[in-house]
Amino acid sequence: MPVLVASDLDRTLIYSAAALGLTMPDERAPRLLCVEVYEGKPLSYMTETAAGLLTDLGGTAVFVPTTTRTREQYQRISLPGPPPPYAICANGGHLLVDGVSDPDWHARVTARLADECASLDEIRDHLMSAADPVWVRKQRVAEDLFAYLVVERELLPEDWVKELAVWAENRGWTVSLQGRKIYTVPKPLTKSAAVREVARRTGAELTLAAGDSLLDADLLLAVDRGWRPGHGELADSGWTAPAISALPERGVLAGERILREFLRAANPAR
């Protein structure tokens, strides 16, 4: 039976220049492969070694990119290896099958959101009224499912995100701060639900996952084994669980280590 590997992308497998975390001397830095270009400029990277490991993984397991990115943002990424048969976008709001969103899955998700939590309009209105233009650079709605702010971190008041999280909690939403982005996401909109659906369709008996942010916690708890890097919201909070391995590596080298762990777990004979 197949092994299913569901992995977050940004700051887990792929990294912006600001998130690379290259602390070694320049002459010892790993060779990098650009995997995303935006507006004619390189945006995201992984090490060349990680690229080879991901290619190997694609031949060993069902690899499922699992991201909070919109479909448009995800499709900018060119991952090495065979094209993934499944991908999860918009934090579980869209399940792509051979690159096309499954309409039945999306309809099920949107119906659940309408039944179980406050509306996107209410959340967006609150964000617009509570956020200060001094530190907000952009306000965005993603796939008509959730909203986020792009902010100047150094100007963001220390307790603002915590206060937003309390307000959102009472309305069935969760908040995650990732780099310069503050996400507000409905609680029923989860990566884990979409991964369970892929596992059902593929008949996977072993499920593996990795992620770095609060929005990945449900994913990690839903699989047989999981890994988190030494950076990100989960590491900063000390979050862990019995089947979760907390890795010491930070930055782009953490992505390399995560792929090694996936391969070892998917094919112990290697």
Buried (B, 14 or more C-beta within 10 A) or exposed (E): EBBBBBBBBBBBBBBBEEBBBBEEEEEEEBEBBEBBEEEEEEBBBBBBBBBBBBBBBBEBBBBBBBBBBBBEBBEBBEBBBEEBBBBBBBBBBBBBEEEEBBEEBBEBBBEBBEEEBBEBEEBBEBBEEEBEEEBBEEBEBBBEBBBBBEBEEEEBEEEBBEEBBEBBEEBBBBBBBBBBBBBBBBBBBBBBBBBBBBBEBBEBEBBBBBBBBBBBBBBBBBBBBBBBBBBBBBBEEEBBEEBBBBBEBBBBBBBBBBBBBBBEBBBEEE
